[in-house]
Amino acid sequence: MLNAAYLLIIYTGITGVGGSMFQVVFNLFLREQGFSNAFIGSITSASLWGSALLGLVIGVLADRVGKRKVLISAVILVPITGILLTSPLPENVLWWLSFIRGGFFSVGFTVITAALTVTTTPKNRAEIFGINFGTVMGTGVFGNFLGGLLGDILGLKEALIISMVVYLFSLIPIFLADFRDSRSSIKDIFNFKGLEKAQKKLLLLYFGTNAAVGFGAGLFIHFGNLIFRDLFGLSATMIGIALSIAQLGTAIGSIFSHSLGKRFGPLRFTFYMQLLVVPLILSLAFVREPYLFTGLYTLRFVFMNITVPILNSIVFSRLSRERLSTISGFNGLLNNSLRAIAAMFFGEIVGASIHGYTKLFLISTLFYTINAFLAFVIYRFLEKESQTKELFR
């Protein structure tokens, strides 16, 4: 059982490298082709809408026909659509390609989260979740650097194509992984009447935190490459390094998140980290010194994300297995649809002046404050429950 979990983590690592290589240069590629901030925002929004809407459908399919089949389909379709996005196609075609790619790329969160839940036990689940999320961030470090470097050396389009070839290699661990690939009926998947009152409350709070972060992060997180280019005029390589620093810190923190949660209390630690994010995101509205800005951006990214595996392991351990991918899909629908809406406002808020970034980060701060409040409510609700303690013994 544990071997299957580690093979899924290898899948996460390979897709993480390919996906990060693509993401770090794609917006720059669109800018190089002469597209405006408004269109770049709409393309990013299309990908997020795909993750939200198509991602939900894919989550239901994973519970209905099996997770392995869905993962294999995604590994094939993401590179195909990614390479087509580098072609000189009409804007509406690019929008739909981005939508499809976003939907199938989302299985790296929705389906893998469910698959890891069924291939682990309460004893090792929080630790495995931390390693998997750390792998996402760690491979992102390498992917960001490699993507930026290849973009400067070979060209942005060439770097994008190479990134999608790398992505295809994730088929290998999926074929090798042997895990219980359960199938559920549509009736069982959507039968939420059996949820206990405590489960409903937990899901409401969990969805609420992801919604608040979804909109707050959606305003800027997908445009980090443009932000560093506009504010400081960095090259693709330097942008890749700057973004990699943030992901490296998160990778290290995520791998040890189980130990940190065990030492300080998992949900207390989660609340404090997310509370500290609020002044950090506020500071980004005013700091314009590149090294200090990078440091603050890194701390915000680390504090926000090292708590993700903690919260996910606690929430998914309390849910029935026959609908794990579907619930993860619902969460993705909420989070990514709000990110998509927020991304549509990026060009409008920033405009043609760098002063627009001050307004952008101020608005984002408000939503991170809401998230910190909800994290506090979850902490008071579940910190002392026996199931939480079992995960972090």
N, C-alpha and C positions, 0 to 999 in steps of 0.2 A: 504493500500500500504506500509506504513512504517513497519507494523507488518511483512510482507513478507521479507523486507530488514533485519530486526533483526533476523529472523529465518535463513536467509542465513549467517548472521554473526556467529550464533551459529554453523552452519555447518562448517564454517571456523575455529572456535575454536576447535571443536572436531577433525577434520582432522589435524589441526595444532599440537595438542598434540601427536596424533598417528604418524604423519609423522616425527616430531622432535625426538621422542623416537627412531624411526627406524634409522634415519639418523645419530644420534650422536654415535651409536655403530656399524653400519653396516661395515664401513671401518675397524674398530678395529676387528670385527668378521672375515673379510676376511684375515686380517694380522695374526690373531690367527690360521687360517686354513693353513697358510704357503704360501699364495699368495704374489707375489712381488708387488712393487709399480707400475710397468708397468701394471700388470693385474688389480690392483685396479683402476688405472687411466682409463683403457679401460672399466671397468664395469660402472664407473661413466659417462664416455663418452657415453656408450650405453643408460643410463637413460636419458641423455640430448638429444641424437638423437631422442629418443622416444618422449620426450617433444616437440622437434622441428617438426619432420615429422608427427608422429602419432597425435601429439597435434593439428596440422593444420587440419588434416582430422576430428578430433573430434570437432573442432571449427565450421567447415562447417556443420557437422551433427547436431550440436546444433541449428544452424540457420535453418536447413532444417526440422528436425523432432521434435524439441523442446528441451529446455534446461533441463527440469526435467528428461526426459528419459536418457539423457547422464550422468547427475549427479548420478542417481541411478546405472547405469552400472559401473561407475567409483568406487563408494563406494564398490561394490562387487569385482571388478577385482583387485583393488590395494592390498587388503589383501591377495587374493589368490596367486598372483604373489610374494608378499613380503614374505609369508611363504615358498613358494617353493624355494626362493633364499637362504634359510638357509639349504637346503638339499644338500647332497653330489652328485651333478650332474656334468656332463661334462662342461668344461669351455664355450663351444659355446652355450650350453643350458642356462647357467647362463646369458650369454650376451643377449640372446633374451628375457629372462624373465625380465631383467633389462630394456630393450628397451620398452617392453609392459607396465611395471609398470610406467615408466617415462611418457609415453604418457597419460595414464589415470590419473596419479597424477597431471598433468598439468592443468586439468579442474578447480582446485582450484584457478587458476589465470584467464585463458581465459574465461571460461563460467561464473564464479562467477562475474567477472568484468562486463560482458555484462548484467547479471541478475540484478546486483545492479543498473546499469544505468537505466534499464526500471522500477525498483521498487522505484525510488527516483525522486525528482523534483530538478530543479536548485537551489532552496532555501536550500535544505538539502543534496544535492548530495556530495559536497566536505567534509562535516562533516561525512557522512556515510562512504565514501571511507576511511577517516582517521581512523574511529573507526574499520573498517574491517581490514585495514592493521595493525593497532595497535594490533588487536586480533591475527593476524598471528604471530606477534613477541612476544606478551605476552604469548600466549599458547606455543610458541617455548621455552620460558624461562622454563616453567614448564616441557615441554616434554624433553628438553635437560637434566635437572637435574634428572628427574625421570628415563629416559633411562639410563643415566650413573650410577645412584644408583642401579637400578635393574640389570644392567650388571655386577656390582661388587658383588652384593649379590647373585643373582640367576644364573648368567652366561649370556654371550652375546647372545647366541641363544634364550634362554628363554625370554630375554628382547625384542628381535625382534618379537617373536610370540605374546607376550602380546601387543606390540605396534599396531599390525595389528588387534587384537581383539577390541582394543579401537577405531580404525578407523571405524569399522563397525557401531558403534553407531551413526555416522553422517547420517545414513538413516532416523532417526526420524525427524529432522527438515526439510529435503527435502520433506517428505511425508506431513508434516503439512503446509509448505509454500504455500500460494495461490497467485500466480502472473501470469501476462499475458504472457503465453508461446507461443509467436508468431512463425509462420512457414513461411519461405520464399522459393521461387523457386530458383533453381540453377541459372537461368538467372538473377534474382534480386540480388542474393548474389555476383555474379562476375561481375556485371555491374558497373564498376568504372568510366565510361565515364561521369557520372553525377556529379562527384566530382568537386567542384569549385577549382579555381587556388590556393586560400588560403588554402583549405583543403589538396590539394596535397603537398603543401610546408610544411604544418604542419606535415603531415604523414612522409615525407622524413626526416625532422629533428628529429621527434620522433623515427623513426626506426634507425636513425643514432646514437642517444644517447644510445639506447638499444644495438646496435651492439658493440659500443666502450666499454660499461660497460660489455657486455656479454663476450667478449674475455678477458678483463682485469681482471674481477672477476673470470672467468673460470679457470684461471691459479692457483688459490689458494683457492677460497671460499669454494669449496666442500671438501677440504682436511684440514679444520681447526683442526679436531681431530688429524690427522697425524702430522700436524705442531707443535701443542702443545706437542704431545708425543715425537717427534724427537728432538725439541729444548730444552725442559725442563723436559722430562721424567715424565709427569703428568699421574695420574691414570685416568680411565674412568670417575669416579665421579668428579674429579677436572677439567677435560676437559669439562664435562657437565656444571659445574659452570662457567668456564671461558667464554664459548660460550653463556651461559644464561645471563651473565652480559651485553654483547653487545646487545642481543635481548630485554632485559628489558628496556634499555635506548631508543631503537628504538620504543618499544611499547608505552612508555610514550610520546615520541615526536610525534609519528604518531597520537595518539588520539587528541593531541592539534595542529596538523598541520594546521587545518582549521583556528584556532585562530592566529597562527603564520603567516600564509599567509595573513590573513586579516590585521594584524598589520603592517607587514613590506613590503607587496606587495608579492603576491604568487610566481611569477616567479623571482623576485629579490632575494627573500629568497632562492628559489631553486638554483639559480646561485651561490650565496655566499656559500651555504653549499657544493655544488659539487666542487667549487674551493678550499675550505679548505681541501677536501679529498686528493688532490694531494700531499701536503707536508706530510700528515699523512701516506699515503701508501708508500711514499719514505722512511720515518723514519723506517718502518718495515723491510727494507732491512738491517739495521745496528744495531738496538737495540736488545740486547740479554739478558736483565735483565727481568725476567718473569713478575713482577708486572707492570713495565713500558710498556712492550710489550703488556700486556693485556689491559692496559689503552688506549694505542694508537690504538690497534685493535678495541676496543669498540667505540672510538670516530669516527674512519673511518666508521664503520658499521652504527652508529647512523646518522651521517651527510649525508651519501649516501642515506639511506633508508627512512628517515622521509619525504623526498620530493616526494617519489613515489606516494602517494595518491593525492598530489597537481597536479602533472603533468597529471596523469591518468584522474582525474575528468575534467580537462580543455580540454584534447584531446578528450575523449569520448563524452563529451557534444556537440562537434562540428560535430559528425558523425551521419549518418542515422541509425535507429535502426535495420533495416532488415539485416545488415551485421556486427553487433558489435562483435559477437563471432568469425566470420571469420577474421576480421581485428586483433582482439586480438590473433588469431591463427597465422596469418602472423607475428605479432610481436614476438610471442613465437618461431616461426620457425627461425627467424633471430637471436634472442638473445640466444636461447638454442643450435642452431647448432654451433654458435661461441664458446659458453661455452664448447660444446662437443669437438670441435677441440682443444681448449686450454687445456682441461683436458687430452687429449692424449699426450700433451707435458709435463705434470707435472713430470712424472717419468724421462723423458729425461733431463729436465732442472735441477731438483734437484739431480738426480743421487743417489749415495750411501753416499754422504757427506752432512752435514748440511750447508756447505758453498754454496750449490746450491740454498738455499732459498734467498740469497742476490740477485743473478741474477734473480730469479723468481719475486721478488717484484720490481726490477728495470724495468723489461719489463712491468709489470702491470702498473707502474706509467705512462708510455707513453700513454697508452690507456685511463687512467683516465684523463689525460691532454686534450686529444681530446674531451672527453665527456664534460669537463668543458667549452671548447670553444663553443660547440654546445648548451649547456645550456644558454650561454650568447646570442647566436643568437635568441633562442626561447624567451628569456626575452625581447629583443628589439622588437621582432615581435608581441607579444601578450599581454604584460603587461598592456597596457592602453586600450585594446579593451573592449567594453561594456559587452560582454558575459563573459569575465574573471571577471570583476567587479561584475557581478550579482551573480556569484558563491561564492564570498568572501565578501559579504556585511556585 
